[in-house]
Amino acid sequence: MTITAAIVLYAVIWFMTMFITLPVRLRTQGDEGEVLQGTHAGAPANFRLKRTMLIVTAITTVLWVIVAGIIVSGMITVEDMDWFDRYDPPEAIN
């Protein structure tokens, strides 16, 4: 795995985790009964972005270590996911 691939993998896992985590424990202005003028009732009432980002980063780091470890160890390869037998290994092309 190259450095670029590792960074891209981390970013993909981070954003997926962020979008999954955002609605967890969300209290909206409608739930609180204090809808500010000009906002939607579904807007967050007390959103803590820094706390959410720290939690997402911690979860992502653990998931990234697991996924990157599996990729680097070779437990799962491209050949394992070639269900339709379309992948030709580089040595078989000649």
Disulfide bonds with the S-S distance in Angstrom:
none
